[in-house]
Amino acid sequence: MTLTVRAEGLVKRFGTTKALDGVHLAAPAGSILGVLGPNGAGKTTSVRILATLLQPDGGHATVAGHDVLRDPVGVRGKIGLTGQYASVDEELTGTENLVLIGRLLEMTRSSAKSRAKELLERFGLSDAANRAIKTYSGGMRRRLDLAASLVGRPEVLYLDEPTTGLDPRSRNQVWDMVGALTSEGVTVLLTTQYLEEADQLADRISVIDHGRVVAEGRADELKRHSGGQTLQVRLSDPDDVTATETILRELTGQAPTANHETGLLTTPAEDPVLMSALVRGLDEAGITADELSLRLPSLDEAFLSITGKPATAGDSAREGEAEDDAA
Amino acid sequence: MSTPTVERAERTDPRPHGAPRRVGPMRTMRHGLTLAGRSVRKIRKSPEGLLDVTLQPILFLAMFVYLLGGAIAGDTGEYLQRTLPGVMAMNMVFGSLGTGMQLNNDITKGVFDRFRSLPVARSAPLIGAVLGDVVRYVVSIAVLLIVATLMGFRIETNVVSAAAAIVLVIGFALCVCWISVMLGMLVKSQQALPGVAMSFMFPLTMGSNVFAPTETMPGWLQAWVSVNPVSKLADTARGLMIGGPVAGPLSATLVWMVALVVVFFPLALWAYRSRV
């Protein structure tokens, strides 16, 4: 298995703050690596180093066979970058922006134009091709950013929080486009604060917090890592909740979480046999259930158990940092 | 920047794709021209962006000629002849603010990061911005000359000398703009730039012999005005357009141009590197 993106022990300081404290990342060719973490965890700093926009203070990294420090120009020839920064010119049209990038990539005028046309079509922007970017909606803008990073047919694509601030429909469009890219063999490094996004798109996920990778694996591995499965029952009649609670307590030896209004009960289920035992118990008591399921914990729950704090970005993350500093 | 010895030591490393380690000067220039094309395209889209270098000098010229020209020179026609070359020179200093504004905007909006993630020389965006501004300066000078001609200005030398004056003035603009580029990198927001830039633009433009003869000023001011590069450039442009000594002020202007580049180009580059 060849690693298209390999970062080892990346360290980056900004003044006295250590933004990265030995980050290891590895993305096999043609895969999507999700880098998941709250604001300020070091996701963007990692991407900027891997895109040669920033030099690390320690560690090393290779991208598509080129060392980011020794051969930054070689790296830049292989990558595409879409993100919170790496923007396009708002006063130029979609076509003009893409042609400009094509020309900077040494394409002839006509091939730059046809590449621009092709990408605008693919991203559903043909109608807006000759409009200035400042007239684009947020979703269109993000699609054009994505198109701009693909002009040079990169081997590696960095997507730095590609759906932050998008409405659900635009977000789904971006997700579909990212999914389609890997079928063309592009290696994608995706940073996100959204567990759902990492879960949906990434083949492997690196959870990053305080400039360190705190967990790494496939989504299901991370979920399992944070504990066993959860059994969930939704009763047809919420009045049966008390009776069901008794049945579950007898089976598991602990009180389930129960909601008397919705008729929903959940309980940790270390033993897979619990499911069939519960079915028999409910049957004997004459209780009917609308839904009976055994599921892995959500990535949210996994994140909580890995980092010791919820995955909500921003303030809560900073509060967490402050607490750590005080400790 | 790495030293040649480091470069050689690294050459043993495998380079699987044979990609260039550095972008060569030819490619850098080509990329610079491509990016200058972007600036020109933006001028064509919103020509109102040219008002600062077209309307402003005309207002200055009209105000000084008609309001004060009679008082200063006794005759507005004569004052116009003397002042126009100076306004041309002064305008290049004010015009350089646009370069700094544009670059600051590109950096804060993230456009530069896009360019820098491409296999393009780091200096190409800077070169592009500065070359793109040459177009602004040419338009600015053309408009100013047309209006001045309508006001009664006449070239008293010949077309070749006048053309040389225009080339020199634009060359000066390309040297003085590095101050704006540097400030554009250093200030946090675009809005802060004009205020900061005024601190160097005002002494350069107003503290010159553009609008009044140096001899009429107090001694301490004469000391500055007589060495001010804008005075020197204005003297040269006067000599080339309406006659008078050229060699003396020209050599002083050229010394200033070299000095501005030697000092501010590295500073601008340093500010650029530390910002992006």
Boltz contact constraints between the chains, C-beta under 6 A:
constraints:
  - contact:
      token1: [A, 51]
      token2: [B, 117]
      max_distance: 6.0
  - contact:
      token1: [A, 53]
      token2: [B, 113]
      max_distance: 6.0
  - contact:
      token1: [A, 53]
      token2: [B, 116]
      max_distance: 6.0
  - contact:
      token1: [A, 65]
      token2: [B, 16]
      max_distance: 6.0
  - contact:
      token1: [A, 70]
      token2: [B, 10]
      max_distance: 6.0
  - contact:
      token1: [A, 71]
      token2: [B, 21]
      max_distance: 6.0
  - contact:
      token1: [A, 73]
      token2: [B, 20]
      max_distance: 6.0
  - contact:
      token1: [A, 73]
      token2: [B, 119]
      max_distance: 6.0
  - contact:
      token1: [A, 74]
      token2: [B, 19]
      max_distance: 6.0
  - contact:
      token1: [A, 76]
      token2: [B, 118]
      max_distance: 6.0
  - contact:
      token1: [A, 76]
      token2: [B, 119]
      max_distance: 6.0
  - contact:
      token1: [A, 77]
      token2: [B, 19]
      max_distance: 6.0
  - contact:
      token1: [A, 77]
      token2: [B, 119]
      max_distance: 6.0
  - contact:
      token1: [A, 81]
      token2: [B, 117]
      max_distance: 6.0
  - contact:
      token1: [A, 85]
      token2: [B, 110]
      max_distance: 6.0
  - contact:
      token1: [A, 85]
      token2: [B, 113]
      max_distance: 6.0
  - contact:
      token1: [A, 86]
      token2: [B, 110]
      max_distance: 6.0
  - contact:
      token1: [A, 86]
      token2: [B, 113]
      max_distance: 6.0
  - contact:
      token1: [A, 86]
      token2: [B, 114]
      max_distance: 6.0
  - contact:
      token1: [A, 86]
      token2: [B, 117]
      max_distance: 6.0
  - contact:
      token1: [A, 87]
      token2: [B, 109]
      max_distance: 6.0
  - contact:
      token1: [A, 87]
      token2: [B, 110]
      max_distance: 6.0
  - contact:
      token1: [A, 87]
      token2: [B, 111]
      max_distance: 6.0
  - contact:
      token1: [A, 87]
      token2: [B, 114]
      max_distance: 6.0
  - contact:
      token1: [A, 89]
      token2: [B, 111]
      max_distance: 6.0
  - contact:
      token1: [A, 91]
      token2: [B, 42]
      max_distance: 6.0
  - contact:
      token1: [A, 100]
      token2: [B, 38]
      max_distance: 6.0
  - contact:
      token1: [A, 103]
      token2: [B, 34]
      max_distance: 6.0
  - contact:
      token1: [A, 104]
      token2: [B, 31]
      max_distance: 6.0
  - contact:
      token1: [A, 104]
      token2: [B, 34]
      max_distance: 6.0
  - contact:
      token1: [A, 104]
      token2: [B, 118]
      max_distance: 6.0
  - contact:
      token1: [A, 104]
      token2: [B, 120]
      max_distance: 6.0
